Amino acid sequence: MDGTVVPDTRRRLPGRGAWLHPDPDCLRNAEKRRAFPRAFRLHGPLDVDRVRGHLAQLGKEVAGSPRDQQEARKQVDPS
């Protein structure tokens, strides 16, 4: 791994994954708490620019009705 966190929208990439709400506040909190290195069992800081860009793109797509925004913020449970 080159230290870059990438969004796996199709859930097909190999290796460990981490769930994140599609909300920029959740990304900021994960960075602040150093959640990604723990989730991926890696040491050191990781680059989350691609995830930040993906969330920004989702925000543009969800900019429709308030119901759409509410649906996009629901937690996704992998089980």
VOKEFI-871386 format. One record per residue (C-alpha): residue number from 0; residue in one letter; chain; x negated, y negated, z. Coordinates in nm, 3 decimals, always signed. Layout:
REM residues N
<rec koldo="NUM" sepa="a" rogu="A" u="X" v="Y" w="Z"/>
...
This chain:
REM residues 79
<rec koldo="0" sepa="m" rogu="A" u="+0.000" v="+0.000" w="+0.000"/>
<rec koldo="1" sepa="d" rogu="A" u="-0.130" v="-0.346" w="-0.084"/>
<rec koldo="2" sepa="g" rogu="A" u="+0.038" v="-0.524" w="+0.210"/>
<rec koldo="3" sepa="t" rogu="A" u="+0.343" v="-0.641" w="+0.014"/>
<rec koldo="4" sepa="v" rogu="A" u="+0.699" v="-0.565" w="+0.124"/>
<rec koldo="5" sepa="v" rogu="A" u="+0.926" v="-0.511" w="-0.176"/>
<rec koldo="6" sepa="p" rogu="A" u="+1.306" v="-0.480" w="-0.191"/>
<rec koldo="7" sepa="d" rogu="A" u="+1.418" v="-0.130" w="-0.290"/>
<rec koldo="8" sepa="t" rogu="A" u="+1.764" v="-0.210" w="-0.421"/>
<rec koldo="9" sepa="r" rogu="A" u="+1.811" v="+0.135" w="-0.574"/>
<rec koldo="10" sepa="r" rogu="A" u="+1.677" v="+0.313" w="-0.262"/>
<rec koldo="11" sepa="r" rogu="A" u="+1.443" v="+0.524" w="-0.472"/>
<rec koldo="12" sepa="l" rogu="A" u="+1.091" v="+0.414" w="-0.377"/>
<rec koldo="13" sepa="p" rogu="A" u="+0.878" v="+0.671" w="-0.194"/>
<rec koldo="14" sepa="g" rogu="A" u="+0.755" v="+0.619" w="+0.159"/>
<rec koldo="15" sepa="r" rogu="A" u="+0.898" v="+0.458" w="+0.468"/>
<rec koldo="16" sepa="g" rogu="A" u="+1.172" v="+0.202" w="+0.441"/>
<rec koldo="17" sepa="a" rogu="A" u="+1.322" v="-0.064" w="+0.664"/>
<rec koldo="18" sepa="w" rogu="A" u="+1.678" v="-0.195" w="+0.672"/>
<rec koldo="19" sepa="l" rogu="A" u="+1.739" v="-0.567" w="+0.668"/>
<rec koldo="20" sepa="h" rogu="A" u="+2.062" v="-0.764" w="+0.659"/>
<rec koldo="21" sepa="p" rogu="A" u="+2.085" v="-0.974" w="+0.342"/>
<rec koldo="22" sepa="d" rogu="A" u="+2.043" v="-1.288" w="+0.552"/>
<rec koldo="23" sepa="p" rogu="A" u="+1.739" v="-1.521" w="+0.557"/>
<rec koldo="24" sepa="d" rogu="A" u="+1.776" v="-1.559" w="+0.936"/>
<rec koldo="25" sepa="c" rogu="A" u="+1.731" v="-1.184" w="+0.979"/>
<rec koldo="26" sepa="l" rogu="A" u="+1.415" v="-1.198" w="+0.768"/>
<rec koldo="27" sepa="r" rogu="A" u="+1.276" v="-1.483" w="+0.981"/>
<rec koldo="28" sepa="n" rogu="A" u="+1.353" v="-1.290" w="+1.298"/>
<rec koldo="29" sepa="a" rogu="A" u="+1.191" v="-0.974" w="+1.159"/>
<rec koldo="30" sepa="e" rogu="A" u="+0.878" v="-1.171" w="+1.072"/>
<rec koldo="31" sepa="k" rogu="A" u="+0.868" v="-1.339" w="+1.411"/>
<rec koldo="32" sepa="r" rogu="A" u="+0.905" v="-1.006" w="+1.591"/>
<rec koldo="33" sepa="r" rogu="A" u="+0.652" v="-0.836" w="+1.359"/>
<rec koldo="34" sepa="a" rogu="A" u="+0.915" v="-0.576" w="+1.278"/>
<rec koldo="35" sepa="f" rogu="A" u="+0.784" v="-0.478" w="+0.935"/>
<rec koldo="36" sepa="p" rogu="A" u="+0.440" v="-0.356" w="+1.044"/>
<rec koldo="37" sepa="r" rogu="A" u="+0.608" v="-0.152" w="+1.317"/>
<rec koldo="38" sepa="a" rogu="A" u="+0.871" v="-0.008" w="+1.082"/>
<rec koldo="39" sepa="f" rogu="A" u="+0.612" v="+0.085" w="+0.821"/>
<rec koldo="40" sepa="r" rogu="A" u="+0.358" v="+0.195" w="+1.085"/>
<rec koldo="41" sepa="l" rogu="A" u="+0.092" v="-0.034" w="+0.944"/>
<rec koldo="42" sepa="h" rogu="A" u="-0.146" v="-0.279" w="+1.105"/>
<rec koldo="43" sepa="g" rogu="A" u="-0.171" v="-0.648" w="+1.024"/>
<rec koldo="44" sepa="p" rogu="A" u="+0.058" v="-0.899" w="+0.860"/>
<rec koldo="45" sepa="l" rogu="A" u="+0.256" v="-0.810" w="+0.549"/>
<rec koldo="46" sepa="d" rogu="A" u="+0.356" v="-1.032" w="+0.257"/>
<rec koldo="47" sepa="v" rogu="A" u="+0.738" v="-1.067" w="+0.244"/>
<rec koldo="48" sepa="d" rogu="A" u="+0.760" v="-1.322" w="-0.040"/>
<rec koldo="49" sepa="r" rogu="A" u="+0.930" v="-1.075" w="-0.276"/>
<rec koldo="50" sepa="v" rogu="A" u="+1.193" v="-0.994" w="-0.013"/>
<rec koldo="51" sepa="r" rogu="A" u="+1.243" v="-1.368" w="+0.052"/>
<rec koldo="52" sepa="g" rogu="A" u="+1.294" v="-1.424" w="-0.322"/>
<rec koldo="53" sepa="h" rogu="A" u="+1.538" v="-1.134" w="-0.342"/>
<rec koldo="54" sepa="l" rogu="A" u="+1.742" v="-1.277" w="-0.054"/>
<rec koldo="55" sepa="a" rogu="A" u="+1.743" v="-1.618" w="-0.221"/>
<rec koldo="56" sepa="q" rogu="A" u="+1.874" v="-1.458" w="-0.540"/>
<rec koldo="57" sepa="l" rogu="A" u="+2.144" v="-1.274" w="-0.344"/>
<rec koldo="58" sepa="g" rogu="A" u="+2.240" v="-1.603" w="-0.181"/>
<rec koldo="59" sepa="k" rogu="A" u="+2.296" v="-1.757" w="-0.524"/>
<rec koldo="60" sepa="e" rogu="A" u="+2.508" v="-1.461" w="-0.634"/>
<rec koldo="61" sepa="v" rogu="A" u="+2.716" v="-1.466" w="-0.312"/>
<rec koldo="62" sepa="a" rogu="A" u="+2.777" v="-1.839" w="-0.324"/>
<rec koldo="63" sepa="g" rogu="A" u="+3.137" v="-1.766" w="-0.422"/>
<rec koldo="64" sepa="s" rogu="A" u="+3.421" v="-1.735" w="-0.174"/>
<rec koldo="65" sepa="p" rogu="A" u="+3.373" v="-1.721" w="+0.206"/>
<rec koldo="66" sepa="r" rogu="A" u="+3.493" v="-1.359" w="+0.197"/>
<rec koldo="67" sepa="d" rogu="A" u="+3.209" v="-1.270" w="-0.042"/>
<rec koldo="68" sepa="q" rogu="A" u="+2.959" v="-1.429" w="+0.195"/>
<rec koldo="69" sepa="q" rogu="A" u="+3.105" v="-1.241" w="+0.490"/>
<rec koldo="70" sepa="e" rogu="A" u="+3.090" v="-0.910" w="+0.304"/>
<rec koldo="71" sepa="a" rogu="A" u="+2.725" v="-0.967" w="+0.209"/>
<rec koldo="72" sepa="r" rogu="A" u="+2.628" v="-1.011" w="+0.575"/>
<rec koldo="73" sepa="k" rogu="A" u="+2.771" v="-0.682" w="+0.696"/>
<rec koldo="74" sepa="q" rogu="A" u="+2.522" v="-0.439" w="+0.839"/>
<rec koldo="75" sepa="v" rogu="A" u="+2.435" v="-0.140" w="+0.628"/>
<rec koldo="76" sepa="d" rogu="A" u="+2.388" v="+0.186" w="+0.813"/>
<rec koldo="77" sepa="p" rogu="A" u="+2.193" v="+0.454" w="+0.628"/>
<rec koldo="78" sepa="s" rogu="A" u="+2.359" v="+0.744" w="+0.813"/>
